[in-house]
Amino acid sequence: MLLSQQQRQYDHQIAAWLMLCAAVVFGMIILGGVTRLTNSGLSMVEWKPLMGVIPPLSDEAWQQTFDKYKAYPEYQKINRGMDLDGFKSIFLYEYLHRLLGRTIGVLFFFPMLFFMLRQRVPAGMQPKLWLLFLLGGCQGLLGWYMVKSGLVDNPHVSQYRLTAHMGLAVLIYAFMLWLIFDLRFARPPKGGANGPLAGWSLVLVALVYLMILSGALVAGTKAGFAYNTWPLMGTGFVPPGLYSGVPPWLDAFEDITTIQFNHRIFAYCLTVLIPVFAVLAWRRAPRPRVRLAVLLLVLALLLQLGLGISVLLLHVPVSLAAAHQGGAVILLSAALFLAHTLRR
């Protein structure tokens, strides 16, 4: 009994550490959105995992960094004539984004080693923590792979690589959140899992994740600027030219009209499915934690819908667009909480 109480204390410590890491990853996702929205992502043309921690500290160093940027197509084709102060403003966002990524690595790795060496990690969780660390390393490599796609003749990052980068960041966050729920709510509630609801809750999580990926495609192609009307796209609900390319299926990834339309359809589907699922969960699993999870999910959906419509109508302002990206992660968090509550 004493050992069990001690392990519960350790579980809460690990959960608190993972909560901090998840909060910083959430901030990283928001900052990544701001970096993209301010067109700052290609301002750092080198990848120095260790030395890149130190920014330019002198006027000479700043000028050298600026001169390197001038050698690449983004300056030559888009930002020609930009002065040093203008360069500093875009450099700052990308630098902070990379610095925060390194900070997450340190914040995760050393406490993980401490908990493992002190044998405080519960059985079966060590491989999951190592997997999280590995995914974090892959995310850093994928980030540079994404940036490299824009350091070419066409100074725009690949929407495929951006979507993969965003998708992996959200996956890391979601995995971390699930471990936190396992640690904080380890004891199954009375009644156990709620039959089909428990399984369908994971389908709902997957649909929210797919919507996030579709939003990343919108961001990567700047499709949010194509139709700034709602609920219609231009003069109709279905815009002209939808899936008119050759082959048609490629339009889902490369045609801005089709990409924005698909993202809207995802949102409409979730607007119907989430309330239906919420009502079913409320009636069939009338436990306090389930009902709390249901309320959080519905509130997150309403917040995200409001942000999404506002972003469109106001022509994608940076602050609202970044909030919309954060709202998507909050919606996923609420869906995960409900799924975990139903399954555990």
C-alpha positions as CSV (number, residue, x, y, z in Angstrom):
1,M,0.0,0.0,0.0
2,L,2.9,2.4,0.9
3,L,4.6,1.5,-2.4
4,S,1.4,2.2,-4.3
5,Q,1.0,5.6,-2.6
6,Q,4.6,6.5,-3.4
7,Q,4.2,5.5,-7.0
8,R,1.1,7.6,-7.2
9,Q,3.2,10.5,-6.0
10,Y,5.8,9.8,-8.6
11,D,3.1,9.6,-11.3
12,H,1.8,13.0,-10.3
13,Q,5.4,14.4,-10.5
14,I,5.9,12.9,-14.0
15,A,2.5,14.2,-15.1
16,A,3.4,17.7,-13.9
17,W,6.6,17.6,-15.9
18,L,4.8,16.4,-19.0
19,M,2.1,19.1,-18.5
20,L,4.9,21.7,-18.6
21,C,6.4,20.1,-21.8
22,A,3.0,19.9,-23.4
23,A,2.3,23.6,-22.6
24,V,5.6,24.5,-24.2
25,V,4.9,22.3,-27.3
26,F,1.5,24.1,-27.5
27,G,3.4,27.4,-27.5
28,M,5.7,26.1,-30.1
29,I,2.8,25.3,-32.4
30,I,1.4,28.8,-32.0
31,L,4.8,30.4,-32.6
32,G,5.2,28.3,-35.7
33,G,2.0,29.6,-37.0
34,V,3.0,33.2,-36.3
35,T,6.4,32.5,-38.0
36,R,4.6,31.3,-41.1
37,L,2.0,34.1,-41.1
38,T,4.7,36.8,-40.9
39,N,6.7,35.1,-43.7
40,S,9.6,34.7,-41.4
41,G,10.4,31.0,-41.9
42,L,13.0,31.4,-44.6
43,S,15.0,34.2,-42.8
44,M,17.5,31.7,-41.3
45,V,19.2,30.0,-44.3
46,E,21.5,27.8,-42.2
47,W,20.8,24.9,-39.8
48,K,23.2,24.8,-36.9
49,P,21.7,22.6,-34.2
50,L,24.3,23.7,-31.6
51,M,25.8,27.0,-32.7
52,G,22.4,28.2,-33.9
53,V,21.5,28.9,-30.2
54,I,23.6,32.1,-30.3
55,P,22.0,34.9,-32.4
56,P,24.0,37.7,-34.1
57,L,25.4,39.9,-31.3
58,S,27.2,42.7,-33.2
59,D,26.4,44.9,-36.1
60,E,29.0,43.1,-38.2
61,A,27.4,39.7,-37.3
62,W,24.0,41.0,-38.2
63,Q,25.2,42.3,-41.6
64,Q,26.9,39.0,-42.4
65,T,23.7,37.1,-41.6
66,F,21.7,39.5,-43.7
67,D,24.2,39.1,-46.6
68,K,23.6,35.3,-46.5
69,Y,19.9,35.8,-46.7
70,K,20.3,38.1,-49.7
71,A,21.9,35.3,-51.6
72,Y,18.7,33.3,-51.6
73,P,15.5,33.7,-53.8
74,E,13.2,35.0,-51.1
75,Y,15.2,38.2,-50.8
76,Q,15.8,38.4,-54.6
77,K,12.2,37.8,-55.7
78,I,10.1,38.9,-52.8
79,N,12.0,41.1,-50.3
80,R,14.4,42.9,-52.5
81,G,15.2,46.3,-51.0
82,M,14.5,45.2,-47.4
83,D,16.7,47.0,-44.9
84,L,18.6,45.4,-42.0
85,D,15.9,46.4,-39.5
86,G,13.2,44.7,-41.6
87,F,15.4,41.6,-41.8
88,K,15.8,41.6,-38.0
89,S,12.0,41.6,-37.5
90,I,11.5,38.4,-39.5
91,F,14.7,36.8,-38.3
92,L,13.5,37.1,-34.7
93,Y,10.4,34.9,-35.2
94,E,12.3,32.1,-36.8
95,Y,15.1,32.3,-34.3
96,L,12.7,32.1,-31.4
97,H,10.9,29.2,-33.0
98,R,14.1,27.3,-33.4
99,L,15.3,28.3,-29.9
100,L,12.0,27.1,-28.3
101,G,12.4,23.8,-30.2
102,R,15.9,23.3,-28.6
103,T,14.5,24.3,-25.2
104,I,11.8,21.6,-25.4
105,G,14.5,19.0,-26.1
106,V,16.4,20.0,-23.0
107,L,13.2,20.3,-20.9
108,F,12.2,16.8,-21.9
109,F,15.5,14.9,-22.0
110,F,17.1,15.7,-18.7
111,P,14.0,15.3,-16.4
112,M,13.3,12.0,-18.3
113,L,16.7,10.7,-17.4
114,F,16.3,11.8,-13.8
115,F,13.0,10.0,-13.5
116,M,14.3,6.9,-15.2
117,L,17.5,6.7,-13.2
118,R,15.6,7.1,-9.9
119,Q,13.2,4.4,-11.1
120,R,10.1,6.6,-10.8
121,V,8.7,5.9,-14.2
122,P,5.8,3.4,-14.0
123,A,6.1,0.0,-15.8
124,G,5.6,0.2,-19.5
125,M,6.0,4.0,-19.8
126,Q,9.8,4.1,-20.4
127,P,9.5,3.0,-24.1
128,K,6.8,5.6,-24.7
129,L,9.0,8.4,-23.3
130,W,11.9,7.3,-25.5
131,L,9.5,7.3,-28.4
132,L,8.4,10.8,-27.6
133,F,12.1,11.9,-27.5
134,L,12.8,10.3,-30.8
135,L,9.7,12.0,-32.4
136,G,11.0,15.3,-31.1
137,G,14.3,14.8,-32.8
138,C,12.5,13.8,-36.0
139,Q,10.5,17.0,-35.7
140,G,13.7,19.1,-35.7
141,L,15.0,17.4,-38.8
142,L,11.6,17.7,-40.5
143,G,11.5,21.4,-39.8
144,W,14.8,21.9,-41.6
145,Y,13.7,19.7,-44.4
146,M,10.7,21.9,-44.7
147,V,12.7,25.1,-44.7
148,K,15.1,23.7,-47.4
149,S,12.1,23.4,-49.8
150,G,11.9,27.2,-49.8
151,L,15.6,27.9,-50.3
152,V,15.3,27.2,-54.0
153,D,14.2,29.1,-57.1
154,N,10.6,29.1,-55.8
155,P,10.9,30.8,-52.4
156,H,7.9,29.1,-50.8
157,V,8.0,26.0,-48.6
158,S,6.3,22.9,-49.8
159,Q,2.8,22.5,-48.4
160,Y,3.4,18.8,-48.1
161,R,6.4,19.3,-45.9
162,L,4.6,22.0,-43.9
163,T,1.7,19.7,-43.3
164,A,4.0,16.9,-42.2
165,H,5.8,19.3,-39.9
166,M,2.6,20.6,-38.3
167,G,1.1,17.1,-38.2
168,L,4.0,15.6,-36.3
169,A,4.1,18.5,-33.8
170,V,0.4,18.0,-33.0
171,L,0.9,14.2,-32.8
172,I,3.7,14.7,-30.3
173,Y,1.5,17.0,-28.3
174,A,-1.5,14.5,-28.4
175,F,0.7,11.6,-27.4
176,M,2.1,13.6,-24.5
177,L,-1.4,14.6,-23.4
178,W,-2.6,11.0,-23.5
179,L,0.3,9.9,-21.2
180,I,-0.7,12.8,-18.8
181,F,-4.2,11.5,-18.7
182,D,-3.0,8.0,-18.0
183,L,-0.9,9.2,-15.1
184,R,-3.5,11.5,-13.6
185,F,-6.6,9.3,-14.1
186,A,-5.1,5.8,-13.9
187,R,-7.9,4.3,-12.0
188,P,-10.8,3.3,-14.2
189,P,-14.2,4.8,-13.3
190,K,-17.0,2.6,-12.1
191,G,-18.7,0.9,-15.0
192,G,-15.6,0.7,-17.2
193,A,-15.5,1.6,-20.9
194,N,-18.8,2.5,-22.4
195,G,-19.1,0.1,-25.3
196,P,-19.3,1.5,-28.8
197,L,-18.9,5.1,-27.5
198,A,-15.3,4.3,-26.4
199,G,-14.4,3.1,-29.8
200,W,-16.2,5.9,-31.7
201,S,-14.5,8.5,-29.5
202,L,-11.2,7.6,-31.1
203,V,-12.7,8.0,-34.6
204,L,-13.8,11.5,-33.5
205,V,-10.2,12.3,-32.4
206,A,-8.9,11.1,-35.8
207,L,-11.4,13.3,-37.6
208,V,-10.3,16.4,-35.6
209,Y,-6.6,15.5,-36.4
210,L,-7.5,15.2,-40.1
211,M,-9.1,18.6,-40.0
212,I,-5.9,20.0,-38.5
213,L,-4.0,18.5,-41.4
214,S,-6.4,20.1,-43.9
215,G,-5.9,23.4,-42.1
216,A,-2.1,23.0,-42.6
217,L,-2.7,22.5,-46.3
218,V,-4.7,25.8,-46.3
219,A,-1.8,27.5,-44.6
220,G,0.8,26.0,-46.8
221,T,-0.9,27.1,-50.0
222,K,-2.3,30.4,-48.6
223,A,-5.7,29.1,-49.6
224,G,-7.3,31.2,-46.8
225,F,-7.0,34.3,-48.9
226,A,-8.8,32.8,-51.9
227,Y,-12.4,33.2,-50.6
228,N,-13.0,35.6,-47.7
229,T,-16.8,35.1,-47.6
230,W,-19.0,32.9,-45.5
231,P,-21.1,30.7,-45.6
232,L,-20.8,31.0,-49.4
233,M,-17.5,30.7,-51.3
234,G,-17.9,33.6,-53.7
235,T,-21.5,33.4,-55.1
236,G,-22.3,29.8,-54.1
237,F,-21.8,27.1,-51.5
238,V,-19.8,25.1,-54.1
239,P,-17.3,27.2,-55.9
240,P,-16.6,26.9,-59.6
241,G,-13.6,24.9,-60.7
242,L,-13.8,22.4,-57.9
243,Y,-11.7,19.2,-58.7
244,S,-11.3,20.4,-62.3
245,G,-7.6,19.6,-62.5
246,V,-5.8,16.7,-64.2
247,P,-5.8,14.4,-62.3
248,P,-8.8,15.7,-60.2
249,W,-7.6,14.1,-56.9
250,L,-4.4,16.2,-57.0
251,D,-6.6,19.4,-56.5
252,A,-7.2,18.2,-52.9
253,F,-3.5,19.0,-52.2
254,E,-2.6,21.7,-54.7
255,D,-5.6,23.7,-55.8
256,I,-6.4,26.6,-53.4
257,T,-10.1,26.5,-54.1
258,T,-10.5,22.8,-53.5
259,I,-8.2,22.9,-50.4
260,Q,-10.3,25.7,-48.7
261,F,-13.5,23.9,-49.7
262,N,-12.4,20.6,-48.2
263,H,-11.3,22.4,-45.0
264,R,-14.8,23.9,-44.7
265,I,-16.4,20.6,-45.3
266,F,-14.4,19.1,-42.5
267,A,-15.5,21.9,-40.2
268,Y,-19.2,21.4,-41.2
269,C,-19.0,17.6,-40.6
270,L,-17.5,18.1,-37.1
271,T,-20.1,20.8,-36.4
272,V,-22.7,18.0,-36.8
273,L,-20.8,15.0,-35.4
274,I,-19.5,16.5,-32.2
275,P,-22.9,17.7,-30.8
276,V,-24.5,14.3,-31.8
277,F,-21.7,12.4,-30.0
278,A,-21.8,14.8,-27.1
279,V,-25.5,14.1,-26.6
280,L,-25.0,10.4,-26.7
281,A,-22.1,10.5,-24.3
282,W,-24.1,12.7,-21.9
283,R,-27.0,10.3,-21.9
284,R,-25.3,7.0,-21.9
285,A,-22.3,7.7,-19.6
286,P,-23.8,10.1,-17.0
287,R,-20.6,10.4,-14.9
288,P,-19.2,13.8,-13.7
289,R,-15.9,13.5,-15.6
290,V,-17.6,12.4,-18.8
291,R,-20.0,15.3,-18.6
292,L,-17.2,17.7,-17.9
293,A,-15.3,16.4,-21.0
294,V,-18.5,16.8,-23.1
295,L,-18.9,20.4,-22.1
296,L,-15.3,21.2,-22.8
297,L,-15.5,19.6,-26.2
298,V,-18.6,21.6,-27.2
299,L,-17.1,24.8,-25.9
300,A,-13.9,24.2,-27.8
301,L,-15.9,23.5,-31.0
302,L,-17.8,26.8,-30.6
303,L,-14.6,28.7,-30.0
304,Q,-13.0,27.2,-33.1
305,L,-15.9,27.8,-35.3
306,G,-16.0,31.5,-34.3
307,L,-12.3,31.9,-34.8
308,G,-12.4,30.2,-38.2
309,I,-15.3,32.3,-39.6
310,S,-13.6,35.5,-38.2
311,V,-10.3,34.6,-39.9
312,L,-12.0,34.3,-43.2
313,L,-14.1,37.4,-43.0
314,L,-11.3,39.6,-41.8
315,H,-8.8,38.4,-44.5
316,V,-6.5,36.2,-42.3
317,P,-5.1,38.7,-39.6
318,V,-2.0,37.2,-37.9
319,S,-3.4,37.3,-34.4
320,L,-6.7,35.6,-35.2
321,A,-5.1,33.1,-37.6
322,A,-2.6,32.1,-34.9
323,A,-5.5,31.8,-32.4
324,H,-7.4,29.6,-34.9
325,Q,-4.4,27.3,-35.1
326,G,-4.3,27.1,-31.3
327,G,-8.0,26.6,-31.2
328,A,-7.7,23.5,-33.3
329,V,-5.2,22.0,-30.8
330,I,-7.6,22.9,-27.9
331,L,-10.4,21.1,-29.8
332,L,-8.1,18.1,-30.2
333,S,-7.2,18.2,-26.5
334,A,-10.9,18.2,-25.5
335,A,-11.6,15.3,-27.9
336,L,-8.7,13.3,-26.4
337,F,-9.9,14.0,-22.9
338,L,-13.4,12.7,-23.7
339,A,-12.0,9.6,-25.5
340,H,-9.6,8.8,-22.6
341,T,-12.4,9.3,-20.0
342,L,-14.7,6.9,-21.9
343,R,-12.0,4.3,-22.5
344,R,-10.5,4.4,-19.0
